[in-house]
Amino acid sequence: MANGRRRAWWWVLPLLACGDVTGTYLAGIGVGVMLARRGLRRQGAALACIGLVAVLVITLIHGNRGSAHGLQAYAYLAVPGFKATGYISMTRLVTGIATHPIRVLSVLWSKRLDLWANLAPSGLVGLGFPVLLPLIVMVALVNSLFHGVLFAEPLFQSLPIYVFMPVASVGVLCWLTARRRWLGLAVTGLVVAQAIGWAAVWGVRAPGQWLRVPAAAAATLARVEPLIPASAEVIVSQGVIGRFADHADVRVLLGPGSQPIGRRDVWFVVLPASGVETQNTGSAMALIAQLAGPLHARMVAHANGVWAFDWHRPAGVHEIEVPGQAPIPAWTTPGSAGRAVMTGPVSGWNVTSTGHRGYVVSGLAWQVPSGRYQASVTLSASGPVNVEVWDDTGDALLARRTLPATDGVESISVPVDATTPYQAHVFQGWGPFQAGFIAPPGGQRIEIRIWSPGGETVRAYQGALTPAAS
């Protein structure tokens, strides 16, 4: 469009077909054309109007119910205390925001760190490129003014900024260099130094903080995905849900609570310990036990931390209850010195020691408030074995009980003092290379481990964590 090519109009309908968000992109592109090309101001204005009208129409017909409540998510700017799940008329929304601009500025100021982190790595000088400036500003405003902090973070929803801001920066640097070579080179040096700084601070964090799905787990997912029929409903751990986005009905496992079920054929893909997850490991492992046990789902895969089940919903059942702080079967999380035994009735499944020294079971963990608890495990051991309880949030050993052996299968209890409130932290950079992210879940991650010196037979069946009696 900026080059006056008519074929740009062929992209309007495909862009609008992607929903209300891309309508805002179209509006930004139109305004950019108006600012940068005098001879194309009418075309730019028409483009901007089409984008805005598309957003309004989609909102009025409630076509964006799947888009995080559409424009209703901004109603709090017009009406203090307004809940995003409610409804507000378009006239009231626009009027409220226009008459209370201080609220808008206040929200932007509260998210200034995220604005900086989204814009700065690609070179702030790109804000001086008129063709792309309105698009970049539109994306930044739409994401930053959305209620809460999720969309303000440097994440996928700001992808247009990450793509077009470097282009805009190069455009400005070329313009400067053509007029004042020394100035262009000096500013280019600053932009390059800033980019190197961001890369140095954050590049090394990518594997541990963001790339949380190991290659082996990804390979297992790649084998599972083609097995799922196109007509099936897929309920997936949020850290890997993107892989299944081409299915017609995909839902995310957010955590304990009611999980709606819509179709008769339902597939569950659960990864308790891989990916950036919203569901804690205890809830995920308890759900795996529920699927294999009471729900009688067919286990399709259980390798490399990936659990896949095919479940046929009984008539009249429209939801299931995802467990919270429930007992966890040991076979969901064998340690380095254990192997899962899943033959025969589910009630007899267990983890059996391999005979090597190390943890037979590790990863039996719950996210709980600070306090006093009773940890219990059901096991049998022909020789010495340790039952340990760790606070993973603070990497602290809370309790250890050593058993010489057991007389058959026994239930072992260990009192746990988890009253020290360790604080989990997410790396947010330093100096000018900072970004703000949602805080980790509150409370403490309490884990039960079973350790063997090797050479003995240890079988573990279940672990539980319950609040201690007052």
N, C-alpha and C positions, 0 to 999 in steps of 0.2 A: 504493500500500500504506500509506504514512504517513497518508493521509487516510481509511483504512478502506474503500476502494472494492474490491469483490470482483473487478472486471474486471482488476485487476492480475495475478491468477493466469493470465489468458489469455496473458500475456507470458512465462511461465516456459519453456514448450517452445520457442517461437521463439528465445529467448535461449540456451538450452542447445544448440540446433541449430547454434550458431556455434562450438562447441568448448570445450576445457578452460579457455581464458582467461576466457570469459564465465561459466563456472561459478564462478570466483573473484569476478567482479562480483556474481553472485547471492548468494553468501555474504556479501559486504560489505553489500549492500542489506538482507538479513535481519537482520544484527546491528544496523544502523542503526535499523531499525524497532523492534527490541527495546529499544534505548536510549532512543528518543524517545517511544514510545507505550506506556504501561502496559497499556492494554486490548488491545494487539495483540502482546504478547510471545510468545504461543504461535505465532501466524501468522509472526512474524519468525523464531522459532527453527526452524519448519518450513522456511521459505524458505532459511535459512542451511544447514540440513542437506541439503536437496535440492542446493544448489550444491556443497557439499563432496563429497557422495556421487557426484554426476555427474563431478567431477574424478577421484575415485578409480577409478570404473568405467572411464572413458575411458582412464586410465593402465593399469589392469590388463589390459584387452583390447588394449593397444597401439594405441588409436585416435588417439593424438596423435603418431605417428611424424613427421608433417609439421610438428609444432609445436615445432621446435627441441629434440627429445628430451624434451618434456614435463617431468615432475617429475624426471627423471634429471639435468636440468641443474642441480639444486640438491644433488646428491649430494656435491659437494665440501665442503659445509657439515658433512656427517656424517662423511665419510671424507677426510682430507687427501690431496691428490694424486690423487683420483679423477678419471678422464676422463669427460667428459660423454657420450661415445659408448658407454660401458659400460652395465651394468645393475646396479641395486641394488634389493633388495626394499623394499616400502613400509614394512614394520615397521622394518627397519634404518635407513631414511632418517629416519623420524619420531623413532626412539629416539636416533639420532646427533645430530640437531639439538637435541632437548630436553636432552640431557646435555652439550652443548657450546655453550651460548648465547653464550659469549665470541666464538666464530668469527663468529656472526651479527652481533654488535655491531661487531666489527672490520671486517667487509665494509661495513657501513653507514657507518662512520666514514671508510673509504677513499673512499667515494662521496658524501661530504657535500656537495661542491660541486654535484654533479648533483641531489641531493635538494633543495637550496636553489633551484637554477635551475628545477626543475619546479614547486615549490610557491609560491615567493615572488612571482612576477609577478601572480598572481591574488589576492593578499592573504592573508597567513598567518592572519589572524583567522578565516578560514573553517574552520580546524581546531577551532574551538569550536562548530560546528554539528553536533549529535549525529546527525541523520538521515543526513547524508552523510559524516561522519567515517570510519566503518569502510570505506566504499567507497573513499575517497581513500587511506586508509592501506593497504588491501589492494593497490591498484594500485601504489602507491609501493614497497611491500615486494616484491611479485612481480617488478617490473622491476629494482629495485636489487639484489636477491639473486641474480638470474640470473647464471650464470658469465660473466665478462668484463665489459666496460663498455658494450657496444653498447646494450642495452635501458635502461641507466641514464640515457643521454643524453636531453636534451629533444627527443624525436622523437614519431612517430605513436603509439607504443605507450602513451604517457601521455595520450592524448586524453581519457579520462574525467576526469582531473584538470583539464585545461584547460577542460572544459565545466562541471563541477560545482563546482569550487573558487570561481569567481566568484559562483555562486549561493549557496554556503555563506557567503561573505564578506558578501554583501548581507544575508543572513538575520541574521548576527551583528550587523551594523551597525544594522539596524532594531531589533533587540532592545535594543541599548545605548542608542540614541537615545530609545526609548520610556521608558526608566527614568532615564537621565541625559543630557539633551539635549546639554549641553556636552561630555561625554565621547564620545558618539556622533559629534558633529561633528568633534572633534579626531582621533579614530581614523580617521574617514572621510577627513580631509585627508591623514593619513599614507599610507593605502592608495592614494589617488589620486596622491599625489606619487611613491610607489614605482612604480605602473603607468606613469606618465609617464617615469620614469627608465629603466625597462626598454625602453619603446618608443623612447626617444631613442637609446639605445645600440645596440639591435639592429634597429630598423626600417630604418635606412639600410643595414644589412648584407644585408638579404634579397635584393636583386637579384643581387649579386655572389657571395654565399656559398651561397645556397640555390636561387634561381630560375635554374638554369643551362641551361635549354632555351629558346633564342630562339623568337620567334613563328613565324618562317619554318620552323624545324625542326618545331615542333608542328603546323603546317599540313600539312607533308609526311607526318608520322606519321598525321594524321587521314585522309589519302588512302590510305595503305597499309593501315591496320588493317582496313577493310571488305573488302579483297581476299583476306584470309587465310581459308581454309575453316575451319569450326568443328572439323573432324576433324584438322586439321594440328597438329603440334607446333611451338611457337614458342620460339625461343631469342633472348633480347633483352638488350641492354645494361642493366645494373641501374638506371641513372638514369631510364629511361622504362618500366620493366617494368609499372608499375601500369596503364598505358593498356591493356595486353593481358591484364589479370587475368580477363576473362570467358571466356577460352579454356580448354579442358579440360586442356591439357598445356602449361604455360609453364615455361621454365627460364631461369636468369640466366647471363649471361656474366661470370664472375668474374675470368678472367685466363688466363695460360698454363697448359697442362696438359690432361688428358684431359676431354673434354666428352661425357657419355653421350648417346646418341641412342636414342629409344624407338620412334618411328613411321616409316612409310615416307615420308610427306610432311612435310618439315621446312622451316620458314621461319626465316631469320636476319634480325634487324633490329639493325644495328650503328651506333652513334653514337660515333665515336672522340673527339670534342672537345666534346660537349654532355652536360649532366647531371652529377650527382655520381656518378662512376664508380669501380668497383673495378678495372676492367681499364685498363691504361695504354694510351696512344694508339698506341704502337709495336705492341703485341700486337693491338689492334683493327684497325689498317690492314693488318698482315700477314695476319690472318684474312680480310679483304676480298679480298686478292690470292689467297689460297688458294681461296676460294669461286669467284671468277671464273675462276681458272686450273685447277689440277689437279682440283678437285672438280666442275667443269663445272656449277655451279649457275646457274639462270636469274636474271639481274639484273632485278628488278622496278622498283626506284627507286634513284636516286643524285642527290639534290638537297638543298641546304641542310644538308650534313653528315650526312644520313640515307642509309644503304645497306640495301636490302632484297633478299634473295635467296630463291628457292624451289628447294629441293634435294630430289631423290628418292633416298632412301638405298638404295644397292645391297644386295642380299641378303647376309646374313652380316656386315654392318658395323653395329656397335652403339656405336661411339664415334669421335670424331675428335680429333686433337691440335691444340689451339689454340696457335699459335706464340708464342714468347717474343721473344728478341732476334734476329729474323730480318731480312733485307733488306726494305725497304719500297718498293713501286713509287711513282714520283712522281705518277702519275695519281690516287692516293687523296687527295692534298692539294695542289692547285694554290694558288699565292699570288695576291696582288692583281693582278699583272701576267702571270698565266698562265691557260691554260684547258686542261682535260683533253681529250685526243683519244682516244676509245675506239671506234675502228672497226677492222675487220679482226681478225687474230689477236691474242689477249691479249698475246702476247710483244712486239708492236709498239706497244702503248698507251703514251702519254707525256703530258707537259705541254709545251705550246708557248707561247712568249711572245706576248703581245698587241701588242708593239711599244711599250708604255708603260714608263716608268721605274718600277722597283720590284722586288719579289720575285716571280720566276717560280714558285718553289716555296718554301713555308714549312710547317712542321709535321711534317717528317720527324724524329720524336723517339723516344727510347728512355729508359726508366728504368733506370739502371745504377749500380753502386757507384762511389765516387770512385776514380780511377786514370788510367792512360794508355791512349789508344785510337787507332785508325786510322779516320778517317772517309773514306768513298769515295762518289763519285757517278758515274753513267754519263750522259753528256750530249754534245751537239754545240752549237757556237756559232759564228755567222758573225762575231762581233765580241767586244768585251770582256765579260767576265762574272766575277762574284765568287762563290766558294764560301766560305760562312761557317759556323762552328760555334759555337753558343751554349750556355751553361749556363743554361737557363730558370729553374732553382731560385734562382740568384743574379742572374739577368738580366745575365750577364757574357759578353762576346765572348771566346771562347777561341782561335780561329784564323780567319785569312782568307787565301785564296789567290786572286790575280787572274790571269786568263788573257786574253791578247790575242785569242785565237780558238782553235778546235780544228780538227784535220784529220779531219773526219768525226766519228763517234761514238767518244769516248774515255772511259776510266775514270780519274778524277782522285782522288788520295789526299791527305789532309791529316792530319798528326800532331796529336793533341789531348792537351793536358795538362789533365785534369780532376781533379787531385789535391786541389784546394781543396774541402773538404766544406761547401758552403753548406747551411744548415738551412731547410727549409720550415716555415712557421708557419700555423696556423689561428687566426683571431681568436677569443678567448675572453672578451671583455668586460673590464671593469675595475671596481675597487671592489666595491660590493655587487651589481653587475649582471653577475656572471660565470657561465659555464657551462663544463663540461669536454667536450671532443670528442676522438674518436680522432685520433691524430696522422696527418699526411699520409704517403704511402709513403716509405720510406727511400731513400737514394741521391740521384743527380742526374738531372734530366731534360735530356738532351743532344739538341740539335736542329740539323739541317743545313738551311741556307737557300741558295738560289741567287738572286743579285741581278743585274739587268741595267740598264744606264743608259738603255735604250730605243733603238729604231731598228734593232735587230739581231734575227736569228732565233735563238732558243735553244730547244732541245728537251732535256728531262730525262726519263730513263727509270727510274732507280732510285737509292736511297741505302742505305748500310750503315754499321754501326758495329761494329767488332771490337776486342777487347783487343789492345793493342800487344804485340809479341813481347818477352820479357824480355831 
